[in-house]
Amino acid sequence: MAVDYDVVIIGGSLAGRYAAIAATHLGATVALIEPPTQAAIKPLLDLLTPHALTEIGQLTQQLSNAVGIPYQSGESVQWLEAMQWTESVVSNLEEQNSPVVLAALGVDIILGNGHFESLPHIALTVNERRLRSRAYLIAANSRPRIPDIEGLQSTGYITTSEIWRLLTSAQLPKRWVILGGDPSGIQLAQTLARLGLDVTLIVKRSHILPKEDLDIAQLLQATLEAEGVRVLTQTLVTQVKRIQGQNWVQAGDEAIETDQILICAGQQPNVEDLNLEAVGVKWNQHHLILNEKLQTTNPRIYACGDVIGGYQFANIATYEARIALKNALFFPLYKVNYRSIPWAIFSAPQLARVGLTEAQAKRNYGNTIVVLRQYFKSVAAAQLTGETTGVCKVILLENGVILGAAFVGTQAVEVINVVALAIAQNLKVDALTQLVPIYPSLSEIFTQLAVAWRRQRIHRNIKLRNFLESFFNFRRSWSR
């Protein structure tokens, strides 16, 4: 039976728009289903808001350090100007992939909320119009996951998508409790503390960022605590109450008084209205169920981005959209491989990682792995800027194959890309010895890593050590 499109994209996200543009570049006919225009812009604002606030917090701290006067909430930062600046950035970026641009490329943009139908043939119905396609790509937005805590709904809370609205108030609330330690929560906890506010971050696990190696997470956690964030780990929030006009959070055996509760407990797929059951697509409260080709349990329906689960990073969603689109338009041959895809948290210092953690590598390869560590304090560029807190950790096989890396430090989001490229190109750590980085620059850390690798390799290889000792003994005796 003839179809209307090569692919129908259920969008509203940045990944959805990226996929629509990519499909038109390949010559495919594509429909992009989006919510109303204002809702479509919202993901970009949500994505950039924590970064904008981080920049404001860093600027505030720099000013405070320069003049030696602590920041007082509401005094030195012009929130209205800061909001206008961020909204102008969003507007400029939004224009690049606006509905007008997409329509000019040939994308059939349909505003509305669709749902799947299975009879007489699989289709997506939007505004009483049935769209038939060879394949479908779910690239919808997610929504914040709200923990089931007694009294939370009646007491009130905000999520990261709502914090921007709060900034319109004359003065920010002074006392904050942040529930959950996802990346945006960590960024916001640090930023709010830098603005002179009282911040308590509560997580259920033994440390923040439980997916990361303990030493990496603890370094970032120690930085937060040093800047005034109170971090409560292994703490379960059991109840929230409002007593005499004040919010109280029962965290473990402690009651915490707060002015504002911020939920940063991750995301969940926003797909309930798609009628997925009718077309055999299975999902749970955290993500859609997919295979490595990003097919759902219905092989004609693919998914990418927020609805997959995990940390919400734009570059990962774009990568997934690219893989899913190729499988949807041609043949399902391509599999996702996250081993060379980096991600980062824009805290201070920044945390960036690619590939396996040390714990994951040990589970996969046992104790044969090699771990190299190099500290930012040994790098001249970090010394010059005074940003010496940080470490570079690289996980290798004994033959030098790079399994993963984590950077905590200034400009970590830039230097991690070197390791990501090395992993993508199947280069061994020896390739780093070919770098001749500019001095002074943070890339000097790669030269130091290469030196550390050679030193470890020689130390572990007794035959090589004996050969080198004999060789240089012979050279010295021969020279006489």
Secondary structure as UniProt FT lines:
FT   STRAND          5..10
FT   HELIX           14..25
FT   TURN            26..27
FT   STRAND          30..34
FT   HELIX           37..67
FT   TURN            73..75
FT   HELIX           79..96
FT   HELIX           99..104
FT   TURN            105..106
FT   STRAND          108..111
FT   STRAND          115..117
FT   STRAND          123..126
FT   TURN            127..128
FT   STRAND          129..131
FT   STRAND          133..138
FT   STRAND          142..144
FT   HELIX           152..155
FT   STRAND          158..159
FT   TURN            160..162
FT   HELIX           163..166
FT   TURN            167..168
FT   STRAND          175..179
FT   HELIX           183..194
FT   TURN            195..196
FT   STRAND          198..202
FT   TURN            210..211
FT   HELIX           214..226
FT   TURN            227..228
FT   STRAND          230..232
FT   STRAND          237..243
FT   TURN            244..245
FT   STRAND          246..251
FT   TURN            252..253
FT   STRAND          254..258
FT   STRAND          260..263
FT   STRAND          267..269
FT   HELIX           272..274
FT   HELIX           276..279
FT   TURN            292..293
FT   TURN            299..300
FT   STRAND          301..303
FT   HELIX           305..308
FT   HELIX           314..329
FT   HELIX           338..340
FT   STRAND          343..345
FT   STRAND          350..355
FT   HELIX           358..365
FT   HELIX           366..368
FT   STRAND          370..375
FT   HELIX           376..378
FT   HELIX           380..385
FT   STRAND          391..396
FT   TURN            398..399
FT   STRAND          401..409
FT   TURN            410..411
FT   HELIX           412..424
FT   TURN            425..426
FT   HELIX           429..434
FT   TURN            442..443
FT   HELIX           444..460
FT   HELIX           462..479
//
